[in-house]
């Protein structure tokens, strides 16, 4: 288990950016007059749906795996994921010559399963509401000698994810606030470290589904809260509790948590497709949904948001938007 005292510094994010240079895509930052009018602010959209593997998760995965020793690389890695982290680990492992195994829910989108297999990783399925994916991964690691690479509660993962916010601030300039989709908190905590390494007054918002408000409840109570598996279209944010490290960092950086409904996620996906001309998966639309609903402080005139992923097959995309 991770140490509750583990932390991530701005220097860690900067070093991660160096490792990722020329490996990860420097994704574009979009602006839209229609979005600005809806949000009541000038909004800058960091498109991590256009990242390698279609999600920001590649950043953390490559940063973590690239630091493994030769002995660790030889033993392989095992992870557990709803899909995007698994894809990130699978591609990073392929690039670095490491064998990877991914524990995934049997009902994960077929496009994510196919992509992971395409990168050469092995998949071990489990039933989402019955199995313990982390326990399965640790059992595989104990048996095979592989290293467990968690999806969010790891300093190397967090530092890598923070590079998305670092690039956003470099390209968009000074911002008052940044909103990011939040499951286990890797992107939120990494973004907070990156943003506050530049200016301490930037407000970080984590946005999660109403049906899976474990981070909101945890921040309100001051301790990590566990909820049942969330019933939401945002399959990438069906986490049940914040990570230890990510929760500690979110508290340190005074992050605020917002929630959005599935209907708001659908509306944001539709807006992204029709007005921004990009395809966004439900989880990836969370920050956009909150900003479209003007949930950020009205005093913030320059707002950044991260579209965290765009991995959704055409059948599910059209079904969701027609609901």
PyMOL commands that set and color helices and strands:
alter all, ss='L'
color gray80, all
select helices_A, chain A and resi 10-20+33-39+48-50+52-54+57-65+70-75+84-96+110-118+133-144+155-172+186-198+210-212+214-221+235-237+244-252+262-276+283-292+314-322
alter helices_A, ss='H'
color red, helices_A
select strands_A, chain A and resi 29-30+42-47+77-81+100-105+122-126+147-148+177-181+203-209+256-260+302-307
alter strands_A, ss='S'
color yellow, strands_A
deselect
rebuild
show_as cartoon
